């Protein structure tokens, strides 16, 4: 029986990585950026924990959101620049996405004049206290 620290990871969804690396022994599969549309279409939850790089800027745009299921949830705890926020708000308002949780936005905090109107399936964390 494998130990808890070496137990194979089987969560029913494929991981996505943007860099070509050899998978670790406990990784079932490794996908490249060209497979993102198919991964988005198959995913119930998309959790983004990405660094801020030119390759990840605007990664989730209108086309990516249209590829997702209307029952899917998008969670971003990486950088605010990963998501085109106007496209996200529009997708939520049109019911093309079940919901989103954002720990970060671009810019952060959002200026009051440009902040998206409250959208029921959108959850954002408050800006850091030092920004007040």
ChimeraX attribute file (.defattr): number of C-alpha atoms within 10 A of each C-alpha:
attribute: neighborCount
match mode: 1-to-1
recipient: residues
	/A:1	5
	/A:2	7
	/A:3	7
	/A:4	7
	/A:5	6
	/A:6	10
	/A:7	10
	/A:8	13
	/A:9	10
	/A:10	10
	/A:11	8
	/A:12	8
	/A:13	14
	/A:14	15
	/A:15	13
	/A:16	15
	/A:17	15
	/A:18	14
	/A:19	10
	/A:20	10
	/A:21	10
	/A:22	9
	/A:23	12
	/A:24	9
	/A:25	10
	/A:26	11
	/A:27	13
	/A:28	15
	/A:29	13
	/A:30	16
	/A:31	17
	/A:32	13
	/A:33	14
	/A:34	9
	/A:35	11
	/A:36	18
	/A:37	15
	/A:38	12
	/A:39	19
	/A:40	20
	/A:41	16
	/A:42	16
	/A:43	19
	/A:44	17
	/A:45	18
	/A:46	17
	/A:47	16
	/A:48	17
	/A:49	12
	/A:50	16
	/A:51	14
	/A:52	13
	/A:53	10
	/A:54	10
	/A:55	11
	/A:56	15
	/A:57	17
	/A:58	15
	/A:59	17
	/A:60	21
	/A:61	17
	/A:62	17
	/A:63	11
	/A:64	19
	/A:65	25
	/A:66	18
	/A:67	18
	/A:68	24
	/A:69	17
	/A:70	18
	/A:71	13
	/A:72	19
	/A:73	19
	/A:74	23
	/A:75	19
	/A:76	20
	/A:77	16
	/A:78	17
	/A:79	22
	/A:80	21
	/A:81	21
	/A:82	26
	/A:83	25
	/A:84	19
	/A:85	19
	/A:86	12
	/A:87	17
	/A:88	24
	/A:89	20
	/A:90	16
	/A:91	18
	/A:92	19
	/A:93	18
	/A:94	10
	/A:95	13
	/A:96	18
	/A:97	22
	/A:98	20
	/A:99	23
	/A:100	22
	/A:101	16
	/A:102	20
	/A:103	16
	/A:104	22
	/A:105	22
	/A:106	14
	/A:107	12
	/A:108	15
	/A:109	15
	/A:110	13
	/A:111	10
	/A:112	8
	/A:113	7
	/A:114	8
	/A:115	13
	/A:116	15
	/A:117	11
	/A:118	10
	/A:119	13
	/A:120	11
	/A:121	15
	/A:122	20
	/A:123	14
	/A:124	13
	/A:125	10
	/A:126	11
	/A:127	14
	/A:128	9
	/A:129	6
	/A:130	5
	/A:131	7
	/A:132	6
